[in-house]
Amino acid sequence: MLYAYDQSSSASLAVKEVQNHIPALRVGYQDVRDSGLIRLRTILRVQEGVEQNNAGLRKLLGTVLKNQTTGATLHEPLQNAVVIEKLMADLVDFIHVNDELDPILRMAIAHHQFESIHPFYDGNGRTGRILNLLILQREGLLDLPVLYLSRYISSIKSQYYQLLQLTRETNNWVDWCVYIVKGIAVTAKSEIKLIKNLRKLMQTTKHRLRAELPKIYSQDLLNNLFRYPYTKIEFVEKDSGVSRITAAKHLDTFAKNGFVEKKNLAAKISTTNRSLFLIALCRTVGLFDNTHGCCYPLQHESPRTIQSPRTNHRAGVCGTGALGNAGARSWQQA
């Protein structure tokens, strides 16, 4: 992630969103694992982690979702704070209903309802996508929250918005549910391919480290290379239990032996684990071809704009998690 330290760029915001996404996901995952429930408190904690504030549910009037290009109003969610709180309580009840509804359909309906309520000033998309994973986790369909549905949504974003609105207007849920079920199938296949590629790369790296750098090899050091979306000397120091000087030397040695690439960025030195970065890049900007192992570019569209008393910014559906979950790796030497 070579742009991670260009603090003036829009890339820096994306990196921060990835960094916030991971601990927010952990909070939700831990809550569901401990209690078996998805409470409103859980959703609030996830959103607090995503946005790094505790603004809570919307209380002020004026939130409108608009098309950024045309300015046309896409959706005006209900504004009354009491109504929003009631709708969220109903949503939580729906998530926990014990009936014969297929859990994937329950997730699809809950996602639509959450995005239509649009309960927060900011972070609704990211919180909603984490909620998807928590529902599948609670239903026993995921042991770990690794299904990255956002990339599928982003690849056909216009259809996502069209179906959201069409379902609101017609109350016909068939096309929306088919869209989500197909997305889960496509994403699951892609995630399996991704995990296999990462495991293969980790094993290859492990064998290379043992053969070429036996004096510094350790499992902790190997794990560190695959743990974060980016790294710096402090991470190696902490994870490997070595001094700062030793951590810096390890990273220099990795660069000299071709495990990472060192580049100058914003007057600081950064390096990238190129093989791992390419896997992450394929996940971020394209779909894996399961036969040839390459990736195809996705369609990119202008995200919608959320205008409210507290926000006036772009909010797309695919802003976080890709590089972080895939494990793209770089480090900064202060």
N, C-alpha and C positions, 0 to 999 in steps of 0.2 A: 504494500500500500504506500506508494512513493509520495503521495500527496499528504500524508498524515500530519505533517508538521508545517504545512503552508497555512498558517492560521488566518490569512486574509481570504482564502479561497472558499468556494462553496463545498469543495471536497472536505474541508475541515469539519463542516457541519455534518456531512454524511458519516465521517469517522466517529464523531461524537455520538451520533444516533446509534451506530453499531455498538459502541462502548456502553451506552445506556441500555440498549436492547437486551444484552446478555444477562446482566444482573436482574433486570426486571423479569425476564423469563424465568430465572432461577427462583425468584421470590414466589411467582405463581406456581411453578412446579412443586416447590417445597410445601406450599400451603395445601395443594391438592393431595400430595402424597401423604401428608400428615393427617389431614382431616377427611379426605375422600369427598370433599365438597368444594364448590366454587361459590363463595359468598360474595356479596357486594364489596365487602372489605378487601377481598382478594383482588377484585378488579380495580378498586381504588389504589391499592398498593402497587399493582402492575403499572397503572398509568402514572403514578407518582415516580416510579423508577424510570419510566420511558422519558418523561418530561423534566425530571429533577425539580419538581415543585409539588406542593400539596394543595393546589387550587380546588380540587374536588369537582363535583358535578356542577354543570353550568347553572348560574343563578341570574346572570345579566341577560337582557334582551339583545337581539341583533345578529345572531349567528345565521349566516346564509352561505350555502355552498354554491360557488359559481364556476363556470367554465372559464379558465384563465385566458383563453384565446379570444372567445367571443363576448365574454362578460354575461352570458345568459345564465339565469338562475337554474341550477340543477335540482336543488332540494332545499327547502326551508324547514328544518326540524322544529318540533314543538318547543316553545320558548319558556313556558311556565315551569318554575323550579320544582313545584310540588308535583306537577304532572311527570316531569323527567324522573324524579325520585320514584314515583309509583310505577312508571314503565320499567325502570331498572329492577325494581323488586319483582315485577311480573316476569321479566326475562330470567332472573335467577331462579324463580319458581319453575319456569318452563324447562330450564336446563336440568332440573332435578326430578322432573315428573317420571314416575315409574310406570311406563306403558310399553306398547309394542312398537313404537316408532324406531326405525333404524337409527343408530347413533350418528351416522354420517349425515343423514337427513336432518337430524336434530341440530347438528353443528351448522349445516347450511342455513337453516331457518334462523337459528340464534345469531349467526353472523349478519344476516340481512337485517334483523331487528335491531341489533346493536348499532350498525352503521346508520340506520334510519333514525334512531333515537339521537345519535351523535351527542352523547352525554357530556363530553368534556370540551373545554375551550381548545385544547391542543392534544395531539397524540391519539386521536380516535382510531386512525388506520392501524398504527402499530399496536395499540392495545387490543384492537379487535382481532388482529392476526395472532397475537399471543393467546387470546381467549379461545381461538379455534383449536390450538394445540392442547390447551388445558381441558377442553371438552373431550377431545379424543383420548387424552390421558386418563381422565376420570372414567370414561367408558371402557377402558381396558384395551384400546386399540393402539396405544403408544406406550412403550415403557419409558422412553426418553423423548423430549420434545424436539425432534429432528426433522419434521416434515415442513419444508420451506415452501408453502403454498404461494407466497408473494411473487415468486418468479413466474409462475404460471399466470397469475392475474396480470402481472405487468406485461406479459407477452401479448395479451389480447385485452388491453385495458379498456378500450372503447366498448367492447362487448360486456365487460364487467359493469361499467356505469350504465349502459343501456338496459341491462337486465335488472340491475338494482331499481331503476326508475320504473321500468315496465311492470315489475312485480308490485311496486307500490300502487301503481295506477289501476292495474287489472286484478290484483289478488290471485293471479295465476302463478303457481309456484313451480310448475313442471320444468320450464326451461331453466330457471335459476338453479334448481336442485340438480338437474342434469349437468349444468356447467360446473358446479362445485364437485360433484362426484367424479366427473371426468378429470378435473384438476387434481384431485387426490390421487387418482390412478396414474396420471402422467408424472406427477411429482414424486410419488413413491418409487417408480421405476428409475427416475433420474437420481434420487437420493441413494438408492442401492448402488448404482453405478459410481456415484461420487464416493461413497464410503469404501467401496472396493478399491478405487483409485488411491484414496488416502492411505488405506492399509498397506497397499502395495508400495507406495512411496515411502511410508514410514519404515517398512521392512528393508527396502533398498538402502535407505539412509542409515539405518542401524548397522547393516553389514559393512557399508562403506566406512562409517565412523570406526568400527572395530578394527577394520583392516588397515585404514590409512592413519587414524589418530588414536591408537590404543591407549596412549598415556593420558588423554583427557576424556575419553569416552566414559559416559555414565548414563544410566537409564533416565535419571532426572534431567540431564542435559538434553537428551533426545526428546523427552516429553516436552521440555520447554520450547523446543523448536516447532512443535505442532500444537501449542496450547492457545496462543493469542493471535488476534488479527495483526498485531504489530508488536515489537518488543524494544527494549532498551537494556542497557547494562544492568540496571536495578532489578529487572525481571530475572535475568540469568543469575545474578548475585543471590536473590531471594530463593529461587527455586532449586538452585544447585548447592546452596550453602557454602559459597566461595566468596572471597573478597572481591571488592570492586575492580581491583587491578587484574585479578585472575579472570573475572568475567569478561573484561575488555580484551584480554589476551585470547580467550577462547573465541570470541567473535571475530577477532582479527585472523585467527588461525582458520576459522571456517571460511572466511573470505579468500584467504590465500590458497586454500585447497579446493575452491570451487563449490562449496556447499551453499554459499550466499554470494550475492553481488553487492558491492559497495558503490554508492553513488552520492554525489553532493546535492543537497537539497536545502534551500533556504539558509545557507551558510552553516549547515550542519551535515554530518555524515550519516547516511542511511544505507542499509543493505536490504536486499530482498532474497529470500529463498525462492529462486526463479521457478523451479519445478512445481513447488507448492502454490506459488502465485498464479501460475498458468491454470492449474486445476481450479483455483478460486475464481479466476477471471472467467473461465468457461461457465462456471455456475452463476456468476454475476451478470454477464452480458449475453449468454447464449445457452442453448440446450445441448446436452451431450448427445452425440450420435453413438448409440450403443454398439454399433458395428465397428466404426472407425476410430472412436475415442476423440473425435473433434467436436467443435461446437459451432452453432449457427447464431448469427445475431438476432436479437429480439427487436420487435417493433417498439419504437419509443414515441410517446405522445406527450404533449404538454399536460402536466397534472392540473387538477382543479385548484381553485383558490378558495380558501376559507376566509370569510370576512366576518369579524365579530368585534365587540368592543375591545378585545384583548389581543386579537391577531389580525394579521394581514399578510399572509405568506402562502407559499406553495405547499401543498400537502398531497403527495402522490401515494400510491399504495405499495410501492416497492422501494423504500428508502433505507432499510436496515437489514442487518443480519447476514447478508450473503457472504461477504468476505470473512466476517467473524466466524460463522459456523463452518465455513470451508477451511479456515485456518491459514489464510494467507499470512506470510510472515516477513516482517522487516524489523530492523532495530536501529535505534538512534544512539549515537555516541555524543554525550554532552561535552 
